[in-house]
Amino acid sequence: MEQYLTQRRKEIDRKYQFRASHLTQVLGELLHEKRISERELRGLHEDKLNSVRSFAKLLAESVA
């Protein structure tokens, strides 16, 4: 059980890195997974929002 929880924590830590340099990817992944909506991204500058959308689209295309 401890090994499973340790592995799972590491996976989550890698997935949700909230450093500014990874924020676009994190938000794009959350958008792709439908854990957040574009409405919740209101307030981001248009260039950042476009980057998030592009990353979500890239993920969708790689799955298809």
PQR file of N, CA, C, O and H, with PARSE charges and radii, in Angstrom:
ATOM      1  N   MET A   1       0.821  -1.182   0.000 -0.4000 1.5000
ATOM      2  CA  MET A   1       0.000   0.000   0.000 -0.0000 2.0000
ATOM      3  C   MET A   1       0.872   1.256   0.000  0.5500 1.7000
ATOM      4  O   MET A   1       0.606   2.200  -0.744 -0.5500 1.4000
ATOM      5  N   GLU A   2       1.907   1.265   0.830 -0.4000 1.5000
ATOM      6  CA  GLU A   2       2.785   2.435   0.909 -0.0000 2.0000
ATOM      7  C   GLU A   2       3.464   2.700  -0.428  0.5500 1.7000
ATOM      8  O   GLU A   2       3.594   3.850  -0.849 -0.5500 1.4000
ATOM      9  H   GLU A   2       2.123   0.498   1.434  0.4000 1.0000
ATOM     10  N   GLN A   3       3.896   1.633  -1.094 -0.4000 1.5000
ATOM     11  CA  GLN A   3       4.562   1.781  -2.393 -0.0000 2.0000
ATOM     12  C   GLN A   3       3.592   2.367  -3.418  0.5500 1.7000
ATOM     13  O   GLN A   3       3.958   3.249  -4.195 -0.5500 1.4000
ATOM     14  H   GLN A   3       3.791   0.699  -0.752  0.4000 1.0000
ATOM     15  N   TYR A   4       2.366   1.875  -3.415 -0.4000 1.5000
ATOM     16  CA  TYR A   4       1.363   2.395  -4.347 -0.0000 2.0000
ATOM     17  C   TYR A   4       1.119   3.886  -4.100  0.5500 1.7000
ATOM     18  O   TYR A   4       1.101   4.682  -5.039 -0.5500 1.4000
ATOM     19  H   TYR A   4       2.069   1.159  -2.784  0.4000 1.0000
ATOM     20  N   LEU A   5       0.932   4.257  -2.833 -0.4000 1.5000
ATOM     21  CA  LEU A   5       0.665   5.657  -2.507 -0.0000 2.0000
ATOM     22  C   LEU A   5       1.842   6.557  -2.860  0.5500 1.7000
ATOM     23  O   LEU A   5       1.647   7.679  -3.327 -0.5500 1.4000
ATOM     24  H   LEU A   5       0.947   3.611  -2.071  0.4000 1.0000
ATOM     25  N   THR A   6       3.052   6.075  -2.643 -0.4000 1.5000
ATOM     26  CA  THR A   6       4.244   6.847  -3.000 -0.0000 2.0000
ATOM     27  C   THR A   6       4.307   7.058  -4.504  0.5500 1.7000
ATOM     28  O   THR A   6       4.576   8.167  -4.966 -0.5500 1.4000
ATOM     29  H   THR A   6       3.209   5.163  -2.264  0.4000 1.0000
ATOM     30  N   GLN A   7       4.063   6.004  -5.266 -0.4000 1.5000
ATOM     31  CA  GLN A   7       4.088   6.098  -6.730 -0.0000 2.0000
ATOM     32  C   GLN A   7       3.002   7.052  -7.221  0.5500 1.7000
ATOM     33  O   GLN A   7       3.246   7.879  -8.099 -0.5500 1.4000
ATOM     34  H   GLN A   7       3.845   5.103  -4.890  0.4000 1.0000
ATOM     35  N   ARG A   8       1.820   6.934  -6.659 -0.4000 1.5000
ATOM     36  CA  ARG A   8       0.709   7.791  -7.061 -0.0000 2.0000
ATOM     37  C   ARG A   8       0.995   9.255  -6.745  0.5500 1.7000
ATOM     38  O   ARG A   8       0.694  10.128  -7.559 -0.5500 1.4000
ATOM     39  H   ARG A   8       1.622   6.261  -5.946  0.4000 1.0000
ATOM     40  N   ARG A   9       1.570   9.539  -5.580 -0.4000 1.5000
ATOM     41  CA  ARG A   9       1.925  10.910  -5.209 -0.0000 2.0000
ATOM     42  C   ARG A   9       2.922  11.485  -6.207  0.5500 1.7000
ATOM     43  O   ARG A   9       2.797  12.639  -6.617 -0.5500 1.4000
ATOM     44  H   ARG A   9       1.814   8.829  -4.918  0.4000 1.0000
ATOM     45  N   LYS A  10       3.916  10.682  -6.601 -0.4000 1.5000
ATOM     46  CA  LYS A  10       4.913  11.153  -7.570 -0.0000 2.0000
ATOM     47  C   LYS A  10       4.272  11.457  -8.909  0.5500 1.7000
ATOM     48  O   LYS A  10       4.618  12.449  -9.551 -0.5500 1.4000
ATOM     49  H   LYS A  10       4.017   9.744  -6.267  0.4000 1.0000
ATOM     50  N   GLU A  11       3.339  10.613  -9.343 -0.4000 1.5000
ATOM     51  CA  GLU A  11       2.634  10.855 -10.602 -0.0000 2.0000
ATOM     52  C   GLU A  11       1.861  12.162 -10.545  0.5500 1.7000
ATOM     53  O   GLU A  11       1.897  12.950 -11.490 -0.5500 1.4000
ATOM     54  H   GLU A  11       3.058   9.807  -8.822  0.4000 1.0000
ATOM     55  N   ILE A  12       1.170  12.392  -9.454 -0.4000 1.5000
ATOM     56  CA  ILE A  12       0.386  13.623  -9.291 -0.0000 2.0000
ATOM     57  C   ILE A  12       1.303  14.833  -9.228  0.5500 1.7000
ATOM     58  O   ILE A  12       1.013  15.861  -9.840 -0.5500 1.4000
ATOM     59  H   ILE A  12       1.141  11.752  -8.687  0.4000 1.0000
ATOM     60  N   ASP A  13       2.403  14.724  -8.498 -0.4000 1.5000
ATOM     61  CA  ASP A  13       3.364  15.832  -8.411 -0.0000 2.0000
ATOM     62  C   ASP A  13       3.913  16.194  -9.785  0.5500 1.7000
ATOM     63  O   ASP A  13       4.062  17.374 -10.101 -0.5500 1.4000
ATOM     64  H   ASP A  13       2.638  13.888  -8.001  0.4000 1.0000
ATOM     65  N   ARG A  14       4.219  15.181 -10.608 -0.4000 1.5000
ATOM     66  CA  ARG A  14       4.731  15.440 -11.957 -0.0000 2.0000
ATOM     67  C   ARG A  14       3.662  16.075 -12.836  0.5500 1.7000
ATOM     68  O   ARG A  14       3.941  16.996 -13.603 -0.5500 1.4000
ATOM     69  H   ARG A  14       4.099  14.222 -10.351  0.4000 1.0000
ATOM     70  N   LYS A  15       2.457  15.583 -12.719 -0.4000 1.5000
ATOM     71  CA  LYS A  15       1.373  16.048 -13.576 -0.0000 2.0000
ATOM     72  C   LYS A  15       0.973  17.489 -13.278  0.5500 1.7000
ATOM     73  O   LYS A  15       0.700  18.261 -14.198 -0.5500 1.4000
ATOM     74  H   LYS A  15       2.230  14.835 -12.096  0.4000 1.0000
ATOM     75  N   TYR A  16       0.938  17.849 -12.018 -0.4000 1.5000
ATOM     76  CA  TYR A  16       0.439  19.158 -11.626 -0.0000 2.0000
ATOM     77  C   TYR A  16       1.540  20.040 -11.066  0.5500 1.7000
ATOM     78  O   TYR A  16       1.472  20.505  -9.928 -0.5500 1.4000
ATOM     79  H   TYR A  16       1.160  17.222 -11.271  0.4000 1.0000
ATOM     80  N   GLN A  17       2.561  20.263 -11.897 -0.4000 1.5000
ATOM     81  CA  GLN A  17       3.629  21.173 -11.518 -0.0000 2.0000
ATOM     82  C   GLN A  17       3.115  22.595 -11.723  0.5500 1.7000
ATOM     83  O   GLN A  17       2.785  22.982 -12.844 -0.5500 1.4000
ATOM     84  H   GLN A  17       2.616  19.886 -12.821  0.4000 1.0000
ATOM     85  N   PHE A  18       3.049  23.359 -10.659 -0.4000 1.5000
ATOM     86  CA  PHE A  18       2.494  24.695 -10.761 -0.0000 2.0000
ATOM     87  C   PHE A  18       3.558  25.771 -10.835  0.5500 1.7000
ATOM     88  O   PHE A  18       3.355  26.884 -10.350 -0.5500 1.4000
ATOM     89  H   PHE A  18       3.318  23.044  -9.749  0.4000 1.0000
ATOM     90  N   ARG A  19       4.676  25.451 -11.432 -0.4000 1.5000
ATOM     91  CA  ARG A  19       5.661  26.489 -11.701 -0.0000 2.0000
ATOM     92  C   ARG A  19       5.173  27.277 -12.908  0.5500 1.7000
ATOM     93  O   ARG A  19       4.517  26.730 -13.795 -0.5500 1.4000
ATOM     94  H   ARG A  19       4.841  24.547 -11.826  0.4000 1.0000
ATOM     95  N   ALA A  20       5.488  28.529 -12.934 -0.4000 1.5000
ATOM     96  CA  ALA A  20       5.021  29.396 -14.018 -0.0000 2.0000
ATOM     97  C   ALA A  20       5.400  28.846 -15.391  0.5500 1.7000
ATOM     98  O   ALA A  20       4.634  28.984 -16.345 -0.5500 1.4000
ATOM     99  H   ALA A  20       6.020  28.974 -12.213  0.4000 1.0000
ATOM    100  N   SER A  21       6.560  28.233 -15.499 -0.4000 1.5000
ATOM    101  CA  SER A  21       7.015  27.722 -16.789 -0.0000 2.0000
ATOM    102  C   SER A  21       6.185  26.533 -17.273  0.5500 1.7000
ATOM    103  O   SER A  21       6.206  26.216 -18.462 -0.5500 1.4000
ATOM    104  H   SER A  21       7.183  28.121 -14.724  0.4000 1.0000
ATOM    105  N   HIS A  22       5.459  25.873 -16.375 -0.4000 1.5000
ATOM    106  CA  HIS A  22       4.655  24.713 -16.746 -0.0000 2.0000
ATOM    107  C   HIS A  22       3.153  24.985 -16.696  0.5500 1.7000
ATOM    108  O   HIS A  22       2.349  24.097 -16.981 -0.5500 1.4000
ATOM    109  H   HIS A  22       5.442  26.131 -15.409  0.4000 1.0000
ATOM    110  N   LEU A  23       2.783  26.185 -16.343 -0.4000 1.5000
ATOM    111  CA  LEU A  23       1.373  26.494 -16.136 -0.0000 2.0000
ATOM    112  C   LEU A  23       0.542  26.291 -17.399  0.5500 1.7000
ATOM    113  O   LEU A  23      -0.583  25.798 -17.313 -0.5500 1.4000
ATOM    114  H   LEU A  23       3.435  26.907 -16.112  0.4000 1.0000
ATOM    115  N   THR A  24       1.052  26.650 -18.539 -0.4000 1.5000
ATOM    116  CA  THR A  24       0.323  26.469 -19.794 -0.0000 2.0000
ATOM    117  C   THR A  24       0.017  24.999 -20.025  0.5500 1.7000
ATOM    118  O   THR A  24      -1.100  24.649 -20.405 -0.5500 1.4000
ATOM    119  H   THR A  24       1.966  27.050 -18.608  0.4000 1.0000
ATOM    120  N   GLN A  25       1.006  24.134 -19.798 -0.4000 1.5000
ATOM    121  CA  GLN A  25       0.803  22.707 -19.999 -0.0000 2.0000
ATOM    122  C   GLN A  25      -0.188  22.134 -18.982  0.5500 1.7000
ATOM    123  O   GLN A  25      -1.047  21.325 -19.333 -0.5500 1.4000
ATOM    124  H   GLN A  25       1.913  24.419 -19.490  0.4000 1.0000
ATOM    125  N   VAL A  26      -0.064  22.555 -17.730 -0.4000 1.5000
ATOM    126  CA  VAL A  26      -0.972  22.060 -16.695 -0.0000 2.0000
ATOM    127  C   VAL A  26      -2.405  22.460 -17.018  0.5500 1.7000
ATOM    128  O   VAL A  26      -3.310  21.627 -16.977 -0.5500 1.4000
ATOM    129  H   VAL A  26       0.634  23.212 -17.445  0.4000 1.0000
ATOM    130  N   LEU A  27      -2.613  23.738 -17.339 -0.4000 1.5000
ATOM    131  CA  LEU A  27      -3.958  24.201 -17.664 -0.0000 2.0000
ATOM    132  C   LEU A  27      -4.476  23.550 -18.941  0.5500 1.7000
ATOM    133  O   LEU A  27      -5.660  23.226 -19.034 -0.5500 1.4000
ATOM    134  H   LEU A  27      -1.879  24.415 -17.372  0.4000 1.0000
ATOM    135  N   GLY A  28      -3.602  23.356 -19.926 -0.4000 1.5000
ATOM    136  CA  GLY A  28      -3.997  22.676 -21.159 -0.0000 2.0000
ATOM    137  C   GLY A  28      -4.427  21.241 -20.908  0.5500 1.7000
ATOM    138  O   GLY A  28      -5.401  20.764 -21.491 -0.5500 1.4000
ATOM    139  H   GLY A  28      -2.640  23.619 -19.850  0.4000 1.0000
ATOM    140  N   GLU A  29      -3.702  20.563 -20.045 -0.4000 1.5000
ATOM    141  CA  GLU A  29      -4.061  19.189 -19.711 -0.0000 2.0000
ATOM    142  C   GLU A  29      -5.390  19.137 -18.954  0.5500 1.7000
ATOM    143  O   GLU A  29      -6.228  18.276 -19.223 -0.5500 1.4000
ATOM    144  H   GLU A  29      -2.911  20.950 -19.572  0.4000 1.0000
ATOM    145  N   LEU A  30      -5.577  20.052 -18.017 -0.4000 1.5000
ATOM    146  CA  LEU A  30      -6.845  20.104 -17.285 -0.0000 2.0000
ATOM    147  C   LEU A  30      -8.007  20.427 -18.211  0.5500 1.7000
ATOM    148  O   LEU A  30      -9.095  19.872 -18.061 -0.5500 1.4000
ATOM    149  H   LEU A  30      -4.896  20.751 -17.799  0.4000 1.0000
ATOM    150  N   LEU A  31      -7.784  21.316 -19.161 -0.4000 1.5000
ATOM    151  CA  LEU A  31      -8.817  21.661 -20.140 -0.0000 2.0000
ATOM    152  C   LEU A  31      -9.131  20.457 -21.017  0.5500 1.7000
ATOM    153  O   LEU A  31     -10.295  20.155 -21.278 -0.5500 1.4000
ATOM    154  H   LEU A  31      -6.900  21.767 -19.283  0.4000 1.0000
ATOM    155  N   HIS A  32      -8.099  19.782 -21.463 -0.4000 1.5000
ATOM    156  CA  HIS A  32      -8.272  18.582 -22.292 -0.0000 2.0000
ATOM    157  C   HIS A  32      -9.056  17.503 -21.549  0.5500 1.7000
ATOM    158  O   HIS A  32      -9.917  16.844 -22.132 -0.5500 1.4000
ATOM    159  H   HIS A  32      -7.153  20.027 -21.251  0.4000 1.0000
ATOM    160  N   GLU A  33      -8.763  17.327 -20.284 -0.4000 1.5000
ATOM    161  CA  GLU A  33      -9.430  16.307 -19.464 -0.0000 2.0000
ATOM    162  C   GLU A  33     -10.811  16.759 -18.983  0.5500 1.7000
ATOM    163  O   GLU A  33     -11.511  16.018 -18.292 -0.5500 1.4000
ATOM    164  H   GLU A  33      -8.064  17.863 -19.810  0.4000 1.0000
ATOM    165  N   LYS A  34     -11.194  17.984 -19.358 -0.4000 1.5000
ATOM    166  CA  LYS A  34     -12.476  18.576 -18.966 -0.0000 2.0000
ATOM    167  C   LYS A  34     -12.611  18.714 -17.446  0.5500 1.7000
ATOM    168  O   LYS A  34     -13.710  18.629 -16.898 -0.5500 1.4000
ATOM    169  H   LYS A  34     -10.625  18.586 -19.920  0.4000 1.0000
ATOM    170  N   ARG A  35     -11.495  18.923 -16.788 -0.4000 1.5000
ATOM    171  CA  ARG A  35     -11.520  19.183 -15.345 -0.0000 2.0000
ATOM    172  C   ARG A  35     -11.730  20.666 -15.066  0.5500 1.7000
ATOM    173  O   ARG A  35     -12.130  21.060 -13.971 -0.5500 1.4000
ATOM    174  H   ARG A  35     -10.602  18.992 -17.233  0.4000 1.0000
ATOM    175  N   ILE A  36     -11.447  21.489 -16.093 -0.4000 1.5000
ATOM    176  CA  ILE A  36     -11.754  22.916 -16.037 -0.0000 2.0000
ATOM    177  C   ILE A  36     -12.382  23.299 -17.372  0.5500 1.7000
ATOM    178  O   ILE A  36     -12.246  22.583 -18.364 -0.5500 1.4000
ATOM    179  H   ILE A  36     -11.121  21.169 -16.983  0.4000 1.0000
ATOM    180  N   SER A  37     -13.063  24.424 -17.383 -0.4000 1.5000
ATOM    181  CA  SER A  37     -13.664  24.923 -18.622 -0.0000 2.0000
ATOM    182  C   SER A  37     -12.947  26.199 -19.036  0.5500 1.7000
ATOM    183  O   SER A  37     -12.226  26.813 -18.250 -0.5500 1.4000
ATOM    184  H   SER A  37     -13.173  25.006 -16.577  0.4000 1.0000
ATOM    185  N   GLU A  38     -13.163  26.580 -20.282 -0.4000 1.5000
ATOM    186  CA  GLU A  38     -12.555  27.830 -20.756 -0.0000 2.0000
ATOM    187  C   GLU A  38     -13.103  29.020 -19.980  0.5500 1.7000
ATOM    188  O   GLU A  38     -12.406  30.018 -19.794 -0.5500 1.4000
ATOM    189  H   GLU A  38     -13.749  26.082 -20.921  0.4000 1.0000
ATOM    190  N   ARG A  39     -14.331  28.917 -19.533 -0.4000 1.5000
ATOM    191  CA  ARG A  39     -14.922  29.995 -18.744 -0.0000 2.0000
ATOM    192  C   ARG A  39     -14.116  30.228 -17.459  0.5500 1.7000
ATOM    193  O   ARG A  39     -13.981  31.361 -16.998 -0.5500 1.4000
ATOM    194  H   ARG A  39     -14.897  28.106 -19.684  0.4000 1.0000
ATOM    195  N   GLU A  40     -13.590  29.152 -16.897 -0.4000 1.5000
ATOM    196  CA  GLU A  40     -12.806  29.279 -15.674 -0.0000 2.0000
ATOM    197  C   GLU A  40     -11.431  29.900 -15.916  0.5500 1.7000
ATOM    198  O   GLU A  40     -10.734  30.268 -14.970 -0.5500 1.4000
ATOM    199  H   GLU A  40     -13.700  28.232 -17.272  0.4000 1.0000
ATOM    200  N   LEU A  41     -11.052  30.013 -17.167 -0.4000 1.5000
ATOM    201  CA  LEU A  41      -9.758  30.597 -17.521 -0.0000 2.0000
ATOM    202  C   LEU A  41      -9.873  32.087 -17.820  0.5500 1.7000
ATOM    203  O   LEU A  41      -8.900  32.726 -18.220 -0.5500 1.4000
ATOM    204  H   LEU A  41     -11.618  29.714 -17.935  0.4000 1.0000
ATOM    205  N   ARG A  42     -11.076  32.637 -17.622 -0.4000 1.5000
ATOM    206  CA  ARG A  42     -11.257  34.076 -17.827 -0.0000 2.0000
ATOM    207  C   ARG A  42     -10.271  34.834 -16.953  0.5500 1.7000
ATOM    208  O   ARG A  42     -10.018  34.474 -15.803 -0.5500 1.4000
ATOM    209  H   ARG A  42     -11.867  32.118 -17.297  0.4000 1.0000
ATOM    210  N   GLY A  43      -9.738  35.866 -17.516 -0.4000 1.5000
ATOM    211  CA  GLY A  43      -8.761  36.669 -16.785 -0.0000 2.0000
ATOM    212  C   GLY A  43      -7.348  36.447 -17.296  0.5500 1.7000
ATOM    213  O   GLY A  43      -6.462  37.274 -17.074 -0.5500 1.4000
ATOM    214  H   GLY A  43      -9.944  36.159 -18.450  0.4000 1.0000
ATOM    215  N   LEU A  44      -7.138  35.320 -17.986 -0.4000 1.5000
ATOM    216  CA  LEU A  44      -5.825  35.105 -18.598 -0.0000 2.0000
ATOM    217  C   LEU A  44      -5.690  36.024 -19.810  0.5500 1.7000
ATOM    218  O   LEU A  44      -6.674  36.311 -20.491 -0.5500 1.4000
ATOM    219  H   LEU A  44      -7.857  34.648 -18.166  0.4000 1.0000
ATOM    220  N   HIS A  45      -4.497  36.470 -20.068 -0.4000 1.5000
ATOM    221  CA  HIS A  45      -4.257  37.241 -21.282 -0.0000 2.0000
ATOM    222  C   HIS A  45      -4.528  36.346 -22.485  0.5500 1.7000
ATOM    223  O   HIS A  45      -4.358  35.128 -22.423 -0.5500 1.4000
ATOM    224  H   HIS A  45      -3.698  36.236 -19.514  0.4000 1.0000
ATOM    225  N   GLU A  46      -4.945  36.958 -23.559 -0.4000 1.5000
ATOM    226  CA  GLU A  46      -5.333  36.208 -24.757 -0.0000 2.0000
ATOM    227  C   GLU A  46      -4.208  35.313 -25.263  0.5500 1.7000
ATOM    228  O   GLU A  46      -4.472  34.198 -25.712 -0.5500 1.4000
ATOM    229  H   GLU A  46      -5.084  37.947 -23.609  0.4000 1.0000
ATOM    230  N   ASP A  47      -2.958  35.774 -25.202 -0.4000 1.5000
ATOM    231  CA  ASP A  47      -1.853  34.942 -25.682 -0.0000 2.0000
ATOM    232  C   ASP A  47      -1.681  33.693 -24.816  0.5500 1.7000
ATOM    233  O   ASP A  47      -1.395  32.617 -25.342 -0.5500 1.4000
ATOM    234  H   ASP A  47      -2.743  36.680 -24.837  0.4000 1.0000
ATOM    235  N   LYS A  48      -1.851  33.819 -23.497 -0.4000 1.5000
ATOM    236  CA  LYS A  48      -1.768  32.656 -22.606 -0.0000 2.0000
ATOM    237  C   LYS A  48      -2.933  31.712 -22.847  0.5500 1.7000
ATOM    238  O   LYS A  48      -2.758  30.494 -22.874 -0.5500 1.4000
ATOM    239  H   LYS A  48      -2.083  34.693 -23.069  0.4000 1.0000
ATOM    240  N   LEU A  49      -4.124  32.276 -23.024 -0.4000 1.5000
ATOM    241  CA  LEU A  49      -5.296  31.464 -23.286 -0.0000 2.0000
ATOM    242  C   LEU A  49      -5.144  30.688 -24.588  0.5500 1.7000
ATOM    243  O   LEU A  49      -5.516  29.517 -24.661 -0.5500 1.4000
ATOM    244  H   LEU A  49      -4.266  33.265 -23.002  0.4000 1.0000
ATOM    245  N   ASN A  50      -4.602  31.330 -25.606 -0.4000 1.5000
ATOM    246  CA  ASN A  50      -4.358  30.647 -26.876 -0.0000 2.0000
ATOM    247  C   ASN A  50      -3.350  29.513 -26.708  0.5500 1.7000
ATOM    248  O   ASN A  50      -3.496  28.457 -27.323 -0.5500 1.4000
ATOM    249  H   ASN A  50      -4.299  32.281 -25.546  0.4000 1.0000
ATOM    250  N   SER A  51      -2.340  29.725 -25.887 -0.4000 1.5000
ATOM    251  CA  SER A  51      -1.344  28.676 -25.630 -0.0000 2.0000
ATOM    252  C   SER A  51      -1.980  27.488 -24.916  0.5500 1.7000
ATOM    253  O   SER A  51      -1.689  26.336 -25.239 -0.5500 1.4000
ATOM    254  H   SER A  51      -2.222  30.583 -25.387  0.4000 1.0000
ATOM    255  N   VAL A  52      -2.843  27.767 -23.952 -0.4000 1.5000
ATOM    256  CA  VAL A  52      -3.538  26.697 -23.224 -0.0000 2.0000
ATOM    257  C   VAL A  52      -4.428  25.914 -24.185  0.5500 1.7000
ATOM    258  O   VAL A  52      -4.428  24.683 -24.177 -0.5500 1.4000
ATOM    259  H   VAL A  52      -3.079  28.702 -23.689  0.4000 1.0000
ATOM    260  N   ARG A  53      -5.182  26.631 -25.009 -0.4000 1.5000
ATOM    261  CA  ARG A  53      -6.048  25.967 -25.999 -0.0000 2.0000
ATOM    262  C   ARG A  53      -5.235  25.113 -26.959  0.5500 1.7000
ATOM    263  O   ARG A  53      -5.620  23.990 -27.283 -0.5500 1.4000
ATOM    264  H   ARG A  53      -5.182  27.631 -25.016  0.4000 1.0000
ATOM    265  N   SER A  54      -4.112  25.648 -27.412 -0.4000 1.5000
ATOM    266  CA  SER A  54      -3.254  24.915 -28.351 -0.0000 2.0000
ATOM    267  C   SER A  54      -2.727  23.637 -27.728  0.5500 1.7000
ATOM    268  O   SER A  54      -2.688  22.594 -28.380 -0.5500 1.4000
ATOM    269  H   SER A  54      -3.799  26.561 -27.149  0.4000 1.0000
ATOM    270  N   PHE A  55      -2.319  23.712 -26.466 -0.4000 1.5000
ATOM    271  CA  PHE A  55      -1.800  22.519 -25.800 -0.0000 2.0000
ATOM    272  C   PHE A  55      -2.906  21.487 -25.612  0.5500 1.7000
ATOM    273  O   PHE A  55      -2.672  20.292 -25.797 -0.5500 1.4000
ATOM    274  H   PHE A  55      -2.350  24.560 -25.936  0.4000 1.0000
ATOM    275  N   ALA A  56      -4.113  21.932 -25.246 -0.4000 1.5000
ATOM    276  CA  ALA A  56      -5.247  21.013 -25.099 -0.0000 2.0000
ATOM    277  C   ALA A  56      -5.572  20.355 -26.438  0.5500 1.7000
ATOM    278  O   ALA A  56      -5.872  19.162 -26.490 -0.5500 1.4000
ATOM    279  H   ALA A  56      -4.304  22.902 -25.096  0.4000 1.0000
ATOM    280  N   LYS A  57      -5.514  21.127 -27.512 -0.4000 1.5000
ATOM    281  CA  LYS A  57      -5.778  20.579 -28.845 -0.0000 2.0000
ATOM    282  C   LYS A  57      -4.713  19.565 -29.238  0.5500 1.7000
ATOM    283  O   LYS A  57      -5.021  18.523 -29.817 -0.5500 1.4000
ATOM    284  H   LYS A  57      -5.270  22.096 -27.470  0.4000 1.0000
ATOM    285  N   LEU A  58      -3.469  19.870 -28.923 -0.4000 1.5000
ATOM    286  CA  LEU A  58      -2.365  18.941 -29.210 -0.0000 2.0000
ATOM    287  C   LEU A  58      -2.589  17.611 -28.487  0.5500 1.7000
ATOM    288  O   LEU A  58      -2.395  16.544 -29.068 -0.5500 1.4000
ATOM    289  H   LEU A  58      -3.219  20.716 -28.453  0.4000 1.0000
ATOM    290  N   LEU A  59      -2.992  17.681 -27.232 -0.4000 1.5000
ATOM    291  CA  LEU A  59      -3.272  16.453 -26.470 -0.0000 2.0000
ATOM    292  C   LEU A  59      -4.428  15.672 -27.080  0.5500 1.7000
ATOM    293  O   LEU A  59      -4.374  14.445 -27.162 -0.5500 1.4000
ATOM    294  H   LEU A  59      -3.149  18.548 -26.760  0.4000 1.0000
ATOM    295  N   ALA A  60      -5.472  16.377 -27.507 -0.4000 1.5000
ATOM    296  CA  ALA A  60      -6.625  15.719 -28.121 -0.0000 2.0000
ATOM    297  C   ALA A  60      -6.234  15.016 -29.413  0.5500 1.7000
ATOM    298  O   ALA A  60      -6.704  13.915 -29.700 -0.5500 1.4000
ATOM    299  H   ALA A  60      -5.516  17.374 -27.440  0.4000 1.0000
ATOM    300  N   GLU A  61      -5.371  15.662 -30.188 -0.4000 1.5000
ATOM    301  CA  GLU A  61      -4.933  15.070 -31.454 -0.0000 2.0000
ATOM    302  C   GLU A  61      -4.018  13.872 -31.228  0.5500 1.7000
ATOM    303  O   GLU A  61      -4.027  12.929 -32.019 -0.5500 1.4000
ATOM    304  H   GLU A  61      -4.989  16.557 -29.955  0.4000 1.0000
ATOM    305  N   SER A  62      -3.236  13.899 -30.168 -0.4000 1.5000
ATOM    306  CA  SER A  62      -2.325  12.785 -29.908 -0.0000 2.0000
ATOM    307  C   SER A  62      -3.073  11.549 -29.407  0.5500 1.7000
ATOM    308  O   SER A  62      -2.592  10.424 -29.547 -0.5500 1.4000
ATOM    309  H   SER A  62      -3.228  14.665 -29.525  0.4000 1.0000
ATOM    310  N   VAL A  63      -4.252  11.767 -28.823 -0.4000 1.5000
ATOM    311  CA  VAL A  63      -5.079  10.650 -28.346 -0.0000 2.0000
ATOM    312  C   VAL A  63      -5.849  10.033 -29.489  0.5500 1.7000
ATOM    313  O   VAL A  63      -6.062   8.821 -29.522 -0.5500 1.4000
ATOM    314  H   VAL A  63      -4.643  12.680 -28.710  0.4000 1.0000
ATOM    315  N   ALA A  64      -6.268  10.866 -30.433 -0.4000 1.5000
ATOM    316  CA  ALA A  64      -7.103  10.408 -31.555 -0.0000 2.0000
ATOM    317  C   ALA A  64      -6.357   9.573 -32.553  0.5500 1.7000
ATOM    318  O   ALA A  64      -6.938   9.126 -33.542 -0.5500 1.4000
ATOM    319  H   ALA A  64      -6.095  11.851 -30.407  0.4000 1.0000
TER
END
